[in-house]
Amino acid sequence: MLPFQSYALAKGFDNCLYTVTKAPTNAPERVYRYNPATRQGEYTSWQLPAQGSGGVWISGGTDDRGDLYFSTSDGNLLVRVNPASSKVSTVWSTDPLRKARYFAALGFAGAGTHANFCFDARRTLYQVYSTDGSLLRVNIDSRQPSPDILPLDGLPERGGYSGILLQNDEFGNRRLFLAGPKAIYQIDMDTKEVARIRRGVYTDLAGCNLFRKATTDEAPAPALVRAPWRGRVLDAITLQPLPRVGLRLRPVTVSSRADTALALTAGGAFTFPARPASLYATQLRLPGYVPLDTTFAAAAGPYAQDVLLRPLGVGSTLELENVQFSRGQGELLTTSFPALDTLATLLTASPGLTIELRGHTDNVGDPQKNVELSQRRVAAVKAYLVKRGVAPGRISGVGLGGGEPRASNAQENTRRLNRRVEFRVTGLQ
């Protein structure tokens, strides 16, 4: 739908998509408008200045007034377009974060960009540091950076963060969305809880922020909206129903932590009154099976989404998705607990199942230290499972360091695939 490749996309208040080419021309570029209603696009009269020799146009965003903004990859040029007047103006031509005391830690040679951005309703520009997903903030009116970095500890530890979008939902809750390694993540800005809501490779969320105001004390409390989630529990290989599964759901983004047990029909079907935009962790109990996903995001309105379980066999190896650690350390992050709880449930339901935990790193740094780090992480996972009631003798472990990569170590976006913990089935009775 675009006549060029683009990294900088913004959705206007008119529901049109506005974008500019990523080509490093260092020449003035005109903004392109695409109308999804007519499926037609055209160049506007709005012309952005030359982006400089430091990079390409990498990010676009929309503020609470409906103005469009475009930023270069080095963060040194931010341009505003007023759609009503067609006025194009430069907000800054030098990255304001250069004034922050922490800038030296961001701007080293080979570091990822921090120029992907979005706005909140308080005139704050949020930028995401692609190296680790931490947040940087600048007041758009004063051009003053926040004095500190806002880390998000529940994210995978390194690399690949790009699109960023901050929204207020209908209940006034602030939700941040990040396009990160292999997935989109949602962050509750009040509790700082991080959850993966969709797998896949994404580079730009390309949305305009929703600036709904929170409900005032005088306004009546909004009704608790529910939407029926209909699905089936299926064998991931044969797609046959698994009606004997014990299925429980637990909300992970609200204060309640109560589990709900769901009854399955003979065809493995279930119905659950889900709260739209909420995340639910699954607990599934069936000997010899492991779920492909442990967290699901509820959609608005009636919808269908199946739950898939993979059958296990001796020798089969599965990655523990969403098991994450403090950077360079062996301590588990709290976001790892749902996936490990699911594994503990599987082991409890299958008394004859024994596993070997296998820890991996990339090849950056001293090889022996990488082996030691992978061993510490395996030990942390085993300790968590033992605490959940699994006999220690059913779990062996090995730290392999960077010795068994599953992807190239030549660049960061593939190195991160090598930093993982897996489990291999060693016995199944």
N, C-alpha and C positions, 0 to 999 in steps of 0.2 A: 504493500500500500504506500510505500515511500520510494522516491526515485533515487535514494542514496542510503548508505549505512549511517546510522546515527546512534550516539550514546546519550544525547541530551534531548529528553522528551518531557513535555509538561502538558497536563490536561487543563484547559481553560474552563472558566465558569460557563462558557457557552457549549461545553461538552465536546469541543474540538480538540484534536491533538496538535500541539505546536512543537516543532523540532527544527534542528539545524544540523547540517552535515558534520561528521566527525573528521573529514579530510583535513590534514594538517597543512592548509594552504597559506596560513598567516596573511590572509586577505579578508576584507569585509565579506560577510556572508548574509544572505537574506533568510528570514524565517519562513518555514513551510507550514501551511495549515492543512490538516486532513479532517474532513467532516465524516464521521462514521454513519450519519443518517443518510447521506447521499453517496457515500463511498467514493467521494471525489476529493482531490487535493490540488492545491495551487500555492505558488509563492506569494507571500504578502509583500507589502511595500516596506516592511520593517527590516532594516539592515543593521546587523551587529558589527561592531568594529573588528579589525584584525585581532586574532586571538593571541598574537605574540609568538615567539619562537619556543615558548616553554611547554606547549602541548596542544591538545585539541579541545573542542567543546565537549564536555563529558557529562554535564548534568543540567536538568531543567527543573523548575519548580514554580508553584503558584502560591502567593501569599493570601492573607485573609481579605484583602481588598480587590482581589482578582487580577493583580499585576503578575506578569510572567517574568521569570528570571532565568538566566543562563550563565553557567560557570565553566571556566577552563580547567583542565586536569591539574594544573599546578596551583590552583586556588588564587592566582594573582589577578584574575579579571572576573568581575561579577557585573552583569548588565541587566537592567530592568526595562521591560516594555509595558507601556500602558495601552491596553487594547482600545480603550475609548478614544484616546487622543492620538494614537499611533506614535507617541513620543518614545524614543529610545534614549536611555541615559546610562552612564557608567556609575555604578554604585561604589566600586573601588577598583583600583588598578594595581594595588599591592595587597597581598594576602594579610588581613589584619591579625591572623594568628602568629605572624612573625613577631608580634609584640608580646606574646605569651611566653612565660618562662619555660614551658614544656616543649616549645616548638623544635628545639634541637633534637629531641627524641623522635619527632615525626619526620623531619626533613632530611634525614641522612640519605646518602646515595643508595639507590635501589629500594627505598621504602615505597610502600603503596601510596596511592593518592588519598587525600582526605577531602576532595572537592565535591563528592556526591552529597546532595543536601536536600532538606525540606524545611518547612516553616511550621511553627505553632501559632496559636491565636494571640500570643503575647509578644509578637514581633521578634521572636528568637529564631535564628537560622541554626538548624541542627546539621552538622556534617558527620559522616561516618568515616572512620579511619579504616581503610580496606585491609590493613595488615591484621588487626585483631578485633574489629567491630566496635571499638570504643567510640564514644560520642564526644564531639567538640561543639561548642556553642558560641555564637556571636550575636550581639544585639544589632539588628539590621539598621536601626535608626542612629545609634551612637557609634557604630562600627567597632565596639569594644568587645574583645573576646572574654569568655568566662575564665576565671582564674584557675580552673582545674579541669581535668579530663573526667568524663563520666564513664567508668568501665562497666561492661555487662558481662559478669562472670560466668553466666550460663551458656555462653556461645562456644562453639568449637574454637580451639585456641589460636589458630593461625589462618590468615589469608582468605581472600576472595569475597569480601563484603563490598557491595556496590549500591543497589537501589535502596532508598530510605524513604519512609512515608509515615507521618504522624497524624493520627486522627482522633477526634473525640466521638465516641459512640453515642447512641440515643440516651444513655444513662449518665452521660458526662464523664465516663471513664476514658482516660488518655491511653491510647494504644499505639505503640511504635512497631512498624513492620520493617524488616531488613531482608534484602535479597542476599543470601550468604552462600557458603559452600554447599552445594547439592540441595538447597532447601530455602524456603522462606520461613523466617522466624517472627514470632509475635512477642513483644515485651510489654508487660503491664508497667506503666511509668510510675505508678504509686508503690507497688510491691517489688518491682524490678524482677518479677518472675519471667523467665524465658522459656518459650515452648516452640518446637518445630510444628508448623501447621501444614506444610506442603512440601513434598520432595520435588526435585527437578533442578535444572540449571536455569537461573534467572539473572539478568544483568541490569534490569531497570523496571521499577514498579510503575513508572509513567502515570501516576495519578495526581489529581489535585487534592489537597488536604480538605478534610471535612471540618469546618469550624463551628460545629454545633455548641451552644453554650450549655453548661451543666445546669441541671434543674435547681431552681432556687428553693429556699426553705419554705416559701409561701406556696409554691406550686404543689399540686397533688403528686404523690409518688406515682411513677409510671407503673402500669400493670406489667406483671412478669410474663413476657411473651414466650410462648413455647411453640416449637415447630416439630411435627412428627418426623423422626428419623426412622426410615424403614430400611432394613438390610438383611443379609444372610451371612452366616458363618460357613465358609467354604474351605475345602482343601485347595491350596494354592496350585497344586500340580494338576489334579483331575477336575477341579471346580465342582466337585460333588459336595452336597451339604453335610455338615457335621453337627447333627442335632444333640449329640451327647455332651457338647462343650458346656462347661460352667462359665457363663459370661457375666461380668460385673463392670459397671461404669462408675467412674469417680470424676467430678469436676476438678479441674486443676487451676482455674483462674478466678475462682471466687472463694470466699472464706470457708464454705462448707467443705468438709472432706468425707462426707458420708458416701458409702458405696450403695449402688442400686443393683440388685440381682435381676437379670432379665430371663424370662422363660422363652425357650425356643420351640418352634413348631417342629413337626416331623420333617419338614423341608429345611430346617435350620434357620427359619426366618424369625426376626424380632422387630418390635416397634418400641421406640423410646421417645418421650416428649423432651426434646433437647432445647436448650436456650440458645438462640441464634448467636453466632460469633463466639460462643464459649468453647473451651477445649475440654476434652474428656479423655482420661487415661483408662485403658482397658486392662482388666485382669481376666485371663482366659485359662481354664484348667482342662486339659485333655492329654492323657499320657501319650507320649511319642510325637507331640506337635509343638511348634513354637510360632507365635504370631509374627507376621512381616512388619506390622506397625503396632505401636503401643499407645499412640496419641492421635486423636481425631478432632477436627474442627467442625463444629455444627454450622450448617448453612441456614440461610433465611428461607422460611416457607417449607412446605413438605419436600423432602428430597430422599434419594436412595443412595446408600453407600454400604458396600459389603466389607466384611472383615475376613481376611485371608490368613490361614495357618499353613505352615510348611511342615510336612512330615519329616521326622528325623530318622536317620539310619547311622549305624556305626561307621565312623570315618567322615561323616558330613561335617563341614565347617561353616559357621555362620558368624557374621560380624555383629557385635553388640552396638546397634545404632544408638546414638545420643548418649553414649557413655563417655564422659568428658572429665578432664582433670585441670587443676590449676596449672598455669603455664610453667613448663619445665619442672613440675613437681609430681608427686605420686598421690596427692590428695584428691579424692573424688569431689566433683561439684554436685550440688543438690539436684541439678537437672538430670543427673544420671539415675536417680533413684527409681523412677517409673520403669525404665527398661530392666534394671536389676531386680526390681520386685517381680516383674513378669518372669524372669529367669528363675528366681527363687520359687515362685509358684509352680513352674514347670517341673523343677527338681523335686518338690514336695509331692506333686501329683504322680511322679514317675519314680518310685523307690529304686527301680533297677537301673536308672540312668546315671552314668558317670561321665564327667567331662574333663577336658584339659583346656585351661585358659591360656591364650597365646597373645602376648603383648608385642606390639611393633612400633617402631619409630621411623622417621625418615633418616637420611644419611648425613644430616647437618650436625657438625660437632664431633667430639671424640667418640669413636665407635664403642669403646668399652663403657663410657659413661651412658651412651644410649642403651646398651644392654642392661646396665644397672637401673636406668630409669624405667625401662619396660618391665623389669622384674618387680620394682616397687609398685607399679600400677597393677600388675597381675595380683600382687599380694593384697592390695587395697580392695580389689574386686572380690577376691576370695574371702577376705575378712568380712565384707558386707554380707555375702551369701551365708557364711557361717553364723553371723549374728541373726540372720533371718531363719535359722533352724536347720540349715543343711549340714549334714555330717562332713567334717573336714576331709575324711578319707575318700569322699566321692568326687573331690575336686583336686586335680593336679594342675600344675602351671609351669610355664616356661616363658622367659623373656628373650626375645629374639633380636632386639635392637632394630637395626636397619637391614638385617640380613635377608629378609624375604619381602622386598617391595612388590606391590601389585600394580604400580604405575611408575612412570619416569620420575626421577629425582632432579631432572634438569631445570624445572621451574616450580614456583610455589603452588600454582593451582593444581598440579598433579602430586607434588610432595605431600600435600595434606591428606591425600587418599592413602598414603602409607602409614600415617599415624592412627593406629586403630587397636582395638582389643577384640579378639575373636574367641569363640569356644568351639572345640572339636569334640564330637561324641565319641567316647572311648568304650562305652558299654551300654547296652540296652536290653533289658530282660522283660 
